[in-house]
Amino acid sequence: MTLEQANKLIKRCAEQMNSRYKKVVFDEWAVVSLAHKKSRILHYLGPRNDDFLKNFANDLGVLRAELVKEKRGVGDFEFARNGVGTLFEAFLVLGDGLFLICNKTDNSMDGITKDPRWLDAQVPFVELSDQFRADPLVYTL
């Protein structure tokens, strides 16, 4: 899959999640490359365009250890229950060294999951993970 195709799928997923949740689930969606031990933003949608990369290492928080695990496959994802504020709530493996970072800058996964609509809002996210598992993002610098 190309970056353009991935961005369209991600945008559609965000819209579907928000519709099912009846409010914004994640207000930041970023496709990042961690290839060659260098962080690079390939696409960003959210309120902190300038600060996102600058604070990236800090905002990884507890997800940092999960991101670097080598046994993660395309389509795998992880949520951080306590990622309050700008600390990231989730990631999804899109391809080799490529990740989708999801964040809600004014809430945490713990807060998001307290709403019973979260169960239904997860469906598009899981479907998105299946789409990348079937057709991984390929991006070369």
GROMACS elastic network, one bead per residue, 0.5 to 0.9 nm:
[ bonds ]
;  ai    aj funct       b0    kb
    1     4     6  0.82650   500
    1     5     6  0.62264   500
    1     6     6  0.66331   500
    1   132     6  0.80374   500
    1   135     6  0.57498   500
    1   136     6  0.57451   500
    1   138     6  0.59143   500
    1   139     6  0.86215   500
    2     5     6  0.51980   500
    2     6     6  0.61797   500
    2     7     6  0.86490   500
    2   136     6  0.86234   500
    2   137     6  0.58453   500
    2   138     6  0.60240   500
    2   139     6  0.69615   500
    3     7     6  0.60763   500
    3     8     6  0.86779   500
    3    31     6  0.87324   500
    3    42     6  0.80890   500
    3    43     6  0.83844   500
    3   137     6  0.66270   500
    3   138     6  0.73901   500
    3   139     6  0.68768   500
    4     7     6  0.51720   500
    4     8     6  0.64202   500
    4     9     6  0.88314   500
    5     8     6  0.52618   500
    5     9     6  0.63931   500
    5    10     6  0.87168   500
    5   137     6  0.86274   500
    6     9     6  0.51565   500
    6    10     6  0.61171   500
    6    11     6  0.85907   500
    6    31     6  0.88592   500
    6    94     6  0.85721   500
    6   132     6  0.83270   500
    6   136     6  0.89486   500
    6   137     6  0.68267   500
    7    10     6  0.50682   500
    7    11     6  0.60805   500
    7    12     6  0.85603   500
    7    31     6  0.81892   500
    7    43     6  0.75505   500
    8    11     6  0.51772   500
    8    12     6  0.61925   500
    8    13     6  0.85736   500
    9    12     6  0.51503   500
    9    13     6  0.60983   500
    9    14     6  0.86692   500
    9   128     6  0.71941   500
    9   131     6  0.86636   500
   10    14     6  0.61830   500
   10    15     6  0.86552   500
   10    29     6  0.79582   500
   10   100     6  0.86862   500
   10   125     6  0.88535   500
   10   128     6  0.73646   500
   11    14     6  0.51566   500
   11    15     6  0.62875   500
   11    16     6  0.86829   500
   11    29     6  0.85866   500
   11    45     6  0.88209   500
   12    15     6  0.51238   500
   12    16     6  0.61727   500
   12    17     6  0.85871   500
   12   124     6  0.87374   500
   13    16     6  0.51095   500
   13    17     6  0.60522   500
   13    18     6  0.85249   500
   13   124     6  0.55498   500
   13   125     6  0.63554   500
   13   127     6  0.84331   500
   13   128     6  0.67562   500
   14    17     6  0.51492   500
   14    18     6  0.60945   500
   14    19     6  0.85184   500
   14    24     6  0.82482   500
   14    25     6  0.77990   500
   14    26     6  0.75087   500
   14    27     6  0.88102   500
   14    29     6  0.83576   500
   14   124     6  0.80730   500
   14   125     6  0.81457   500
   15    18     6  0.52085   500
   15    19     6  0.61057   500
   15    20     6  0.86952   500
   15    24     6  0.85557   500
   16    19     6  0.50627   500
   16    20     6  0.62136   500
   16    21     6  0.85138   500
   16   121     6  0.75108   500
   16   123     6  0.89514   500
   16   124     6  0.64116   500
   16   125     6  0.88854   500
   17    20     6  0.52488   500
   17    21     6  0.60114   500
   17    22     6  0.83207   500
   17    23     6  0.85391   500
   17    24     6  0.77527   500
   17    25     6  0.66944   500
   17    26     6  0.87529   500
   17   118     6  0.86495   500
   17   120     6  0.80747   500
   17   122     6  0.69035   500
   17   123     6  0.77776   500
   17   124     6  0.61567   500
   17   125     6  0.73704   500
   18    21     6  0.50333   500
   18    22     6  0.56705   500
   18    23     6  0.51715   500
   18    25     6  0.57273   500
   18    26     6  0.82073   500
   18   121     6  0.71887   500
   19    22     6  0.50794   500
   19    23     6  0.68240   500
   19    24     6  0.81329   500
   19   121     6  0.79419   500
   20    23     6  0.80437   500
   20   117     6  0.68359   500
   20   118     6  0.80614   500
   20   120     6  0.62880   500
   20   121     6  0.51414   500
   20   122     6  0.88455   500
   21    24     6  0.71818   500
   21    25     6  0.68834   500
   21   115     6  0.82957   500
   21   116     6  0.86737   500
   21   117     6  0.51728   500
   21   118     6  0.61377   500
   21   119     6  0.87449   500
   21   120     6  0.73134   500
   21   121     6  0.54442   500
   22    25     6  0.86800   500
   22   117     6  0.79420   500
   24    27     6  0.63905   500
   24   104     6  0.82250   500
   25   103     6  0.83169   500
   25   104     6  0.66503   500
   25   112     6  0.71174   500
   25   118     6  0.84806   500
   25   121     6  0.81432   500
   26    29     6  0.70897   500
   26    46     6  0.88843   500
   26    89     6  0.84004   500
   26   102     6  0.60135   500
   26   103     6  0.50364   500
   26   105     6  0.78270   500
   27    45     6  0.77418   500
   27    46     6  0.55830   500
   27    47     6  0.72982   500
   27   102     6  0.76919   500
   27   103     6  0.61127   500
   27   104     6  0.51052   500
   27   105     6  0.67591   500
   27   106     6  0.88317   500
   28    44     6  0.74006   500
   28    45     6  0.56853   500
   28    47     6  0.70376   500
   28    48     6  0.80919   500
   28    88     6  0.88997   500
   28   101     6  0.76603   500
   28   102     6  0.55728   500
   28   104     6  0.63376   500
   28   105     6  0.75238   500
   29    43     6  0.81729   500
   29    44     6  0.59483   500
   29    45     6  0.52453   500
   29    46     6  0.64851   500
   29   100     6  0.67701   500
   29   101     6  0.57291   500
   29   103     6  0.67252   500
   30    41     6  0.69644   500
   30    42     6  0.74805   500
   30    43     6  0.55665   500
   30    45     6  0.62558   500
   30    46     6  0.81717   500
   30    52     6  0.89532   500
   30    99     6  0.80042   500
   30   100     6  0.55047   500
   30   101     6  0.50883   500
   30   102     6  0.66861   500
   30   103     6  0.88701   500
   31    40     6  0.86825   500
   31    41     6  0.61541   500
   31    42     6  0.54300   500
   31    43     6  0.50884   500
   31    44     6  0.64895   500
   31    94     6  0.84093   500
   31    98     6  0.70499   500
   31    99     6  0.56458   500
   31   101     6  0.63876   500
   32    39     6  0.68296   500
   32    40     6  0.55512   500
   32    42     6  0.54525   500
   32    43     6  0.71211   500
   32    44     6  0.85320   500
   32    97     6  0.83220   500
   32    98     6  0.57630   500
   32    99     6  0.53295   500
   32   100     6  0.63354   500
   32   101     6  0.73137   500
   33    36     6  0.87825   500
   33    37     6  0.89937   500
   33    38     6  0.74956   500
   33    39     6  0.57600   500
   33    40     6  0.50748   500
   33    41     6  0.64172   500
   33    42     6  0.69018   500
   33    96     6  0.86542   500
   33    97     6  0.56676   500
   33    99     6  0.64467   500
   33   139     6  0.86721   500
   34    37     6  0.56857   500
   34    38     6  0.53257   500
   34    40     6  0.65334   500
   34    41     6  0.89733   500
   34    96     6  0.89288   500
   34    97     6  0.51603   500
   34    98     6  0.63324   500
   34    99     6  0.78439   500
   35    38     6  0.60062   500
   35    39     6  0.73277   500
   35    40     6  0.83827   500
   35    96     6  0.77297   500
   35    98     6  0.73421   500
   36    39     6  0.84841   500
   36    97     6  0.83735   500
   39    53     6  0.80342   500
   39    56     6  0.82589   500
   39    57     6  0.87464   500
   40    53     6  0.77929   500
   41    44     6  0.69248   500
   41    52     6  0.88079   500
   41    53     6  0.70215   500
   44    49     6  0.69206   500
   44    52     6  0.85738   500
   45    48     6  0.85544   500
   45    49     6  0.75333   500
   46    49     6  0.64950   500
   46    52     6  0.89689   500
   47    50     6  0.88543   500
   47    52     6  0.88741   500
   47   105     6  0.87348   500
   48    51     6  0.52443   500
   48    52     6  0.55192   500
   49    52     6  0.56008   500
   49    53     6  0.78937   500
   50    53     6  0.69653   500
   50    54     6  0.72947   500
   51    54     6  0.50809   500
   51    55     6  0.59756   500
   51    56     6  0.81947   500
   52    55     6  0.54756   500
   52    56     6  0.57799   500
   52    59     6  0.85284   500
   52    86     6  0.88615   500
   53    57     6  0.80363   500
   54    57     6  0.78755   500
   54    58     6  0.87771   500
   55    58     6  0.54316   500
   55    59     6  0.59383   500
   55    60     6  0.86794   500
   55    86     6  0.86652   500
   56    59     6  0.51295   500
   56    60     6  0.62446   500
   56    87     6  0.88929   500
   57    60     6  0.55109   500
   57    61     6  0.77117   500
   57    64     6  0.81890   500
   58    61     6  0.60915   500
   58    86     6  0.89715   500
   58    87     6  0.75266   500
   59    62     6  0.87751   500
   59    63     6  0.88363   500
   59    64     6  0.89207   500
   59    83     6  0.84588   500
   59    85     6  0.89203   500
   59    86     6  0.59280   500
   59    88     6  0.57796   500
   60    63     6  0.54288   500
   60    64     6  0.52481   500
   60    65     6  0.89200   500
   60    67     6  0.88400   500
   60    83     6  0.87459   500
   60    86     6  0.89111   500
   60    87     6  0.60164   500
   60    88     6  0.56697   500
   60    89     6  0.86634   500
   61    64     6  0.59049   500
   61    65     6  0.85794   500
   61    80     6  0.87036   500
   61    83     6  0.73077   500
   61    87     6  0.59559   500
   61    88     6  0.70454   500
   62    65     6  0.65092   500
   62    66     6  0.76469   500
   62    80     6  0.67162   500
   62    82     6  0.84703   500
   62    83     6  0.77623   500
   62    87     6  0.84746   500
   62    88     6  0.85122   500
   63    66     6  0.51474   500
   63    67     6  0.60826   500
   63    68     6  0.88809   500
   63    78     6  0.76718   500
   63    79     6  0.76780   500
   63    80     6  0.63794   500
   63    83     6  0.88167   500
   63    87     6  0.89304   500
   63    88     6  0.73625   500
   63    89     6  0.79502   500
   63    90     6  0.74755   500
   63    91     6  0.78968   500
   64    67     6  0.52034   500
   64    68     6  0.66008   500
   65    68     6  0.56497   500
   65    69     6  0.67023   500
   66    69     6  0.54761   500
   66    72     6  0.84329   500
   66    78     6  0.74342   500
   67    70     6  0.82891   500
   67    72     6  0.80013   500
   67    78     6  0.85562   500
   67    91     6  0.78025   500
   67    93     6  0.85465   500
   67    99     6  0.85473   500
   68    71     6  0.88228   500
   68    72     6  0.83463   500
   69    72     6  0.60640   500
   70    73     6  0.82330   500
   72    75     6  0.85012   500
   72    76     6  0.62127   500
   72    77     6  0.83569   500
   72    93     6  0.74501   500
   73    76     6  0.55238   500
   73    77     6  0.88668   500
   73    93     6  0.67594   500
   73    94     6  0.87352   500
   73    95     6  0.81299   500
   73    96     6  0.86362   500
   73   133     6  0.80160   500
   74    77     6  0.86356   500
   74    92     6  0.79095   500
   74    94     6  0.55187   500
   74    95     6  0.54801   500
   74    96     6  0.75302   500
   74    98     6  0.89752   500
   74   129     6  0.79019   500
   74   130     6  0.88518   500
   74   132     6  0.65174   500
   74   133     6  0.51438   500
   74   134     6  0.85892   500
   74   135     6  0.89559   500
   74   136     6  0.66059   500
   74   137     6  0.89030   500
   75    92     6  0.62482   500
   75    93     6  0.52459   500
   75    94     6  0.61686   500
   75    95     6  0.80911   500
   75   126     6  0.85824   500
   75   128     6  0.79835   500
   75   130     6  0.59539   500
   75   131     6  0.76570   500
   75   132     6  0.54818   500
   75   134     6  0.83199   500
   75   136     6  0.80761   500
   76    91     6  0.84562   500
   76    92     6  0.58137   500
   76    93     6  0.55134   500
   76    94     6  0.83295   500
   76   129     6  0.68171   500
   76   130     6  0.88637   500
   76   133     6  0.80594   500
   77    90     6  0.71702   500
   77    91     6  0.54959   500
   77    93     6  0.62477   500
   77   126     6  0.88889   500
   77   129     6  0.75900   500
   78    89     6  0.84135   500
   78    90     6  0.55558   500
   78    91     6  0.56443   500
   78    92     6  0.67832   500
   79    83     6  0.88440   500
   79    88     6  0.86458   500
   79    89     6  0.56282   500
   79    91     6  0.68177   500
   79   109     6  0.72798   500
   80    83     6  0.57648   500
   80    87     6  0.89427   500
   80    88     6  0.73738   500
   80    89     6  0.50375   500
   80    90     6  0.60632   500
   80    91     6  0.89805   500
   80   108     6  0.82083   500
   80   109     6  0.65131   500
   80   110     6  0.84183   500
   81    84     6  0.86079   500
   81    89     6  0.70171   500
   81    90     6  0.89618   500
   81   108     6  0.66151   500
   81   110     6  0.50553   500
   81   111     6  0.85016   500
   81   113     6  0.88787   500
   82    87     6  0.83308   500
   82    89     6  0.76274   500
   82   108     6  0.57165   500
   82   109     6  0.62996   500
   82   110     6  0.61889   500
   82   111     6  0.87275   500
   83    86     6  0.73666   500
   83    88     6  0.55707   500
   83    89     6  0.52335   500
   83    90     6  0.87005   500
   83   103     6  0.82864   500
   83   104     6  0.86496   500
   83   105     6  0.89808   500
   83   107     6  0.78985   500
   83   108     6  0.51407   500
   83   109     6  0.66578   500
   83   110     6  0.82853   500
   84    87     6  0.56321   500
   84    88     6  0.77975   500
   84    89     6  0.79286   500
   84   104     6  0.80861   500
   84   105     6  0.72228   500
   84   106     6  0.71244   500
   84   107     6  0.56528   500
   84   109     6  0.79107   500
   84   110     6  0.88142   500
   85    88     6  0.80344   500
   85   103     6  0.84805   500
   85   104     6  0.70576   500
   85   106     6  0.51515   500
   85   107     6  0.60011   500
   85   108     6  0.69767   500
   86    89     6  0.86869   500
   86   103     6  0.71058   500
   86   104     6  0.72690   500
   86   106     6  0.76098   500
   86   107     6  0.87792   500
   87   103     6  0.72787   500
   87   104     6  0.84809   500
   87   105     6  0.75583   500
   87   108     6  0.84121   500
   88    91     6  0.80106   500
   88   101     6  0.69973   500
   88   102     6  0.62679   500
   88   104     6  0.74522   500
   88   105     6  0.81501   500
   88   108     6  0.85463   500
   89   101     6  0.78597   500
   89   102     6  0.59201   500
   89   104     6  0.69134   500
   89   108     6  0.66121   500
   89   109     6  0.59676   500
   90   100     6  0.81826   500
   90   101     6  0.59304   500
   90   102     6  0.50294   500
   90   103     6  0.65791   500
   90   109     6  0.83894   500
   91    99     6  0.64720   500
   91   100     6  0.53275   500
   91   102     6  0.59303   500
   91   103     6  0.88191   500
   92    98     6  0.87025   500
   92    99     6  0.55770   500
   92   100     6  0.50215   500
   92   101     6  0.67236   500
   92   102     6  0.83134   500
   92   129     6  0.69560   500
   93    96     6  0.79138   500
   93    97     6  0.78897   500
   93    98     6  0.62131   500
   93   100     6  0.64701   500
   93   129     6  0.79134   500
   93   132     6  0.79835   500
   93   133     6  0.86570   500
   93   136     6  0.87656   500
   94    97     6  0.80090   500
   94    98     6  0.53076   500
   94    99     6  0.51092   500
   94   100     6  0.65636   500
   94   129     6  0.78553   500
   94   132     6  0.57169   500
   94   133     6  0.76453   500
   94   135     6  0.88713   500
   94   136     6  0.57256   500
   94   137     6  0.54706   500
   94   138     6  0.84530   500
   95    99     6  0.69777   500
   95   132     6  0.75563   500
   95   133     6  0.84205   500
   95   135     6  0.87741   500
   95   138     6  0.63075   500
   95   139     6  0.83756   500
   96    99     6  0.84414   500
   96   136     6  0.81427   500
   96   137     6  0.78473   500
   96   138     6  0.74981   500
   96   139     6  0.86798   500
   98   137     6  0.74142   500
   98   138     6  0.83066   500
   98   139     6  0.81489   500
  103   106     6  0.89552   500
  103   107     6  0.86135   500
  103   108     6  0.82790   500
  103   109     6  0.88659   500
  104   107     6  0.55162   500
  104   108     6  0.66325   500
  104   109     6  0.81676   500
  104   112     6  0.87573   500
  105   108     6  0.78854   500
  107   110     6  0.81054   500
  107   111     6  0.60494   500
  107   112     6  0.69254   500
  108   111     6  0.50926   500
  108   112     6  0.61520   500
  108   113     6  0.85771   500
  109   113     6  0.58795   500
  109   114     6  0.84962   500
  110   113     6  0.54029   500
  110   114     6  0.65043   500
  111   114     6  0.53963   500
  111   115     6  0.75123   500
  112   115     6  0.60436   500
  112   118     6  0.68030   500
  113   116     6  0.70126   500
  113   117     6  0.81549   500
  113   118     6  0.55028   500
  113   119     6  0.78153   500
  114   117     6  0.85949   500
  114   118     6  0.75575   500
  115   118     6  0.57394   500
  115   119     6  0.84163   500
  116   119     6  0.61840   500
  116   120     6  0.80881   500
  117   120     6  0.55263   500
  117   121     6  0.62436   500
  117   122     6  0.88768   500
  118   122     6  0.61792   500
  119   122     6  0.55549   500
  119   123     6  0.74488   500
  120   123     6  0.57207   500
  120   124     6  0.83634   500
  121   124     6  0.65781   500
  121   125     6  0.75488   500
  122   125     6  0.52113   500
  122   126     6  0.62865   500
  122   127     6  0.86621   500
  123   126     6  0.52692   500
  123   127     6  0.61901   500
  123   128     6  0.86152   500
  124   128     6  0.60257   500
  124   129     6  0.86181   500
  125   129     6  0.63226   500
  125   130     6  0.87611   500
  126   129     6  0.50254   500
  126   130     6  0.63512   500
  126   131     6  0.87526   500
  127   130     6  0.50524   500
  127   131     6  0.63168   500
  127   132     6  0.88873   500
  128   131     6  0.50474   500
  128   132     6  0.64748   500
  128   133     6  0.86329   500
  129   132     6  0.52922   500
  129   133     6  0.61488   500
  129   134     6  0.87189   500
  130   134     6  0.62053   500
  130   135     6  0.85531   500
  131   134     6  0.52235   500
  131   135     6  0.60875   500
  131   136     6  0.77904   500
  132   137     6  0.67778   500
  133   136     6  0.58335   500
  135   138     6  0.89350   500
